[in-house]
Structure formats: structure tokens, C-alpha cells
Amino acid sequence: MKRVLIVDDAAFMRQMLKKTLEKNGFEVIGEAENGLKAVEMYKKLKPDIVTMDITMPESDGVEALSEIMKYDSNAKVVMMSAMGQAPKIKEAVLLGAKGFIIKPFKEEPFIKIISRL
């Protein structure tokens, strides 16, 4: 069972992701509401996969991705954001993100992307 860390500043989105992931056989081992906590939790929990929102307070998803990739170059991080984030998406992919999901997400394509990791 793949272990997942969910990172999103919106509690309802974290809940929706958790429910969807658990329903499809993933174990959610942690949740973070900003990039600073995401990096801290990644180091502590060592998840198999991270779902990372781009726009968050304190430290955004791209900054957190950069820190996680410095710590673990094999990290599997999938970025998530609403439309209109093209420059940030490109930056995230260059930093090592393994995929991108547009919110609001549809369950089937989301699980397909996560399962490939």
C-alpha cells in the first residue's frame, strides 16, 4: 500500500483527497496546510507520494517541492492547482515534479496519475 502525504491549505480539499485516496487503496499518513509543514512532515514521515498544492501561505508548493527534492532527489511529488498557473507548473516540472493535476480534480484521472508513481 502506497503511503501518501497530502499538502493543501484548504481543509475541505485535504478531506476530499484523503477520502478518494483511501477509497482507492492508498494510505494517507499525513496532512500539511503549507509548504513549511510539508517539508518538515516529508522528512519525518518519508511518504511514497506527495500531493502538493501550488498556492499556499507561508511557503508555496514550488518552494516546498524544491526543498523536498534537495532532501530526496527521488521524491514522487504531484503538483495540484487550479487553472492559470502555467509558469509555476513549468517551474515545478523542472524541479522534479512527477505530474500535475488541475483542481477541481476528477477521481479516475487523479488515481491513474497517482497509481503510475
C-alpha positions in Angstrom: 0.0 0.0 0.0 1.4 3.4 -1.1 1.8 5.9 1.7 0.7 9.5 0.8 1.3 12.9 2.3 -1.4 15.5 1.3 -0.4 19.1 1.2 -3.1 21.8 0.7 -4.1 24.9 2.6 -7.8 24.1 2.2 -9.1 21.6 4.8 -12.0 20.5 2.5 -9.6 19.7 -0.3 -7.4 17.6 2.1 -10.5 15.7 3.2 -11.7 15.1 -0.4 -8.2 13.9 -1.4 -7.9 11.7 1.7 -11.3 10.1 1.0 -10.5 9.5 -2.7 -7.1 8.0 -2.0 -8.2 5.7 0.9 -11.2 4.5 -1.2 -8.6 3.5 -3.9 -6.2 1.6 -1.6 -3.7 4.3 -0.6 -2.8 5.1 3.0 -2.8 8.8 3.9 -0.1 9.1 6.5 -0.2 12.9 7.0 -1.6 16.2 6.0 0.0 19.7 5.9 -1.6 23.1 5.3 1.5 24.9 4.0 4.9 24.3 2.4 6.9 24.7 5.6 5.0 21.9 7.3 5.1 19.8 4.1 8.9 19.7 4.1 9.0 19.0 7.9 6.5 16.2 7.5 8.2 14.7 4.4 11.4 14.4 6.4 9.7 12.8 9.4 7.2 10.5 7.6 9.1 9.6 4.4 5.9 9.1 2.3 5.9 7.3 -1.1 3.9 10.0 -2.8 3.1 13.7 -2.0 0.2 15.6 -3.5 1.2 19.3 -3.3 -1.0 22.3 -3.8 0.9 25.2 -5.5 -0.7 28.3 -3.9 -0.4 28.2 -0.1 0.5 30.7 2.6 4.0 30.9 4.3 5.7 28.7 1.7 4.1 27.8 -1.6 4.2 24.3 -3.2 7.0 25.1 -5.6 9.3 26.3 -2.8 8.3 23.2 -0.7 9.0 20.9 -3.8 12.4 22.5 -4.2 13.3 21.8 -0.5 11.9 18.2 -0.7 13.9 17.5 -3.9 17.1 18.8 -2.3 16.5 16.4 0.6 15.4 13.4 -1.5 16.0 13.6 -5.3 13.8 10.5 -5.7 10.7 12.1 -4.1 7.5 11.5 -6.0 5.6 14.8 -5.8 2.4 15.5 -7.9 1.5 19.2 -8.1 -2.1 20.3 -7.8 -3.6 23.7 -8.6 -6.4 25.5 -10.3 -6.1 26.7 -13.9 -3.8 29.7 -14.8 -0.6 28.5 -13.0 1.4 27.7 -16.2 4.7 29.4 -15.1 4.6 27.7 -11.7 3.7 24.3 -13.3 6.7 24.6 -15.6 9.0 25.6 -12.7 7.7 22.6 -10.7 8.3 20.1 -13.5 11.9 21.5 -14.0 12.4 21.0 -10.2 11.3 17.4 -10.5 7.5 17.1 -10.0 6.3 13.8 -11.4 2.9 15.2 -12.6 0.3 17.9 -12.4 -3.4 17.7 -11.6 -5.9 20.5 -12.2 -8.4 21.2 -9.5 -11.2 20.5 -9.1 -9.9 17.0 -9.9 -11.9 14.0 -11.4 -11.3 10.8 -9.4 -10.4 8.5 -12.3 -7.6 10.5 -13.9 -6.3 11.6 -10.5 -6.0 7.9 -9.3 -4.5 6.9 -12.7 -1.7 9.6 -12.3 -1.1 8.7 -8.6 -1.0 4.9 -9.3 1.7 5.4 -12.0 4.1 6.5 -9.3 
